[in-house]
Amino acid sequence: VHLVESGGGLVQPGGSLRLSCVVSGAASPIYSMAWYYQAPGRERDLVARIYSSGSTTDADSRKGRFTISGDFVKNTTFLQMNSLKPEDTAVYYCHTELQKGSWTIDYWGQGTQVTVSS
């Protein structure tokens, strides 16, 4: 299973970016897809998760600015990031859970750097 993120880069404060992640090679149904962020010296934290049911979970700190969406036919997830702040600077990782009976198996992408700076 491979997760490939794209869309990161350098953006000025107040700007927007849209991250994309394609999940390939999944032999089992995808239960959920998510985005995490990890700033230098910090732990990796959840940004948002979308489930195959269509429901989503969003981290409080970014609600209203970041929106996750997903296509479970194309196995793709997007993270629309608006009103970016310098503190949003981090590596953003795509994550997926594949359904295996009553269990799920986790997979991670390599990450894409987002830098918010003037």
Residue pairs with C-beta under 8 A, 6 or more apart in sequence:
1 23
1 24
1 25
1 26
1 96
1 98
1 107
2 23
2 24
2 25
3 21
3 22
3 23
3 24
3 94
3 95
3 96
3 107
3 108
3 109
3 110
4 21
4 22
4 24
4 94
4 109
4 110
5 19
5 20
5 21
5 92
5 93
5 94
5 109
5 110
5 111
5 112
6 19
6 20
6 21
6 112
7 17
7 18
7 19
7 20
7 112
8 17
8 19
8 92
8 112
8 113
8 114
9 17
9 113
9 114
9 115
10 115
10 117
11 17
11 84
11 114
11 115
11 116
12 84
12 116
12 117
12 118
13 84
13 85
13 86
13 116
13 117
13 118
14 83
14 84
15 84
15 116
16 80
16 81
16 82
16 83
16 84
17 81
17 84
17 114
18 78
18 79
18 80
18 81
19 35
19 78
19 79
19 81
19 92
19 94
19 112
19 114
20 76
20 77
20 78
21 33
21 35
21 76
21 77
21 78
21 94
21 109
22 74
22 75
22 76
23 30
23 33
23 75
23 76
23 77
23 94
23 96
23 107
24 75
26 75
26 96
26 98
27 98
28 98
28 99
28 100
28 105
29 52
29 98
29 99
30 52
30 72
30 75
30 96
30 97
30 98
30 99
31 51
31 52
31 97
31 98
31 99
31 104
32 49
32 50
32 51
32 52
32 96
32 97
32 104
33 49
33 50
33 68
33 70
33 72
33 75
33 77
33 94
33 95
33 96
33 97
34 46
34 47
34 48
34 49
34 50
34 68
34 77
34 94
34 95
34 96
35 46
35 47
35 48
35 49
35 66
35 68
35 77
35 79
35 92
35 93
35 94
35 95
36 44
36 45
36 46
36 47
36 92
36 93
36 95
37 44
37 45
37 47
37 88
37 90
37 91
37 92
37 93
37 114
38 44
38 45
38 90
38 91
38 93
38 111
39 87
39 89
39 90
40 90
42 90
44 93
45 59
46 57
46 59
47 58
47 59
47 62
47 66
47 68
47 79
47 92
48 56
48 57
48 58
48 59
48 62
48 66
48 67
48 68
48 79
49 56
49 57
49 68
49 95
50 56
50 68
50 69
50 70
50 77
52 72
56 68
58 66
58 68
62 88
65 81
65 82
65 83
65 84
66 79
66 80
66 81
66 82
67 79
67 80
67 82
68 77
68 78
68 79
68 80
69 77
69 78
69 80
70 76
70 77
70 78
71 77
77 94
79 92
81 88
81 114
84 114
84 116
85 116
86 116
86 117
87 116
88 114
88 116
89 114
89 115
89 116
89 117
90 113
90 114
91 111
91 112
91 113
91 114
92 111
92 112
92 113
92 114
93 108
93 109
93 110
93 111
94 108
94 109
95 106
95 107
95 108
95 109
96 106
96 107
97 104
97 105
97 106
98 104
98 105
98 107
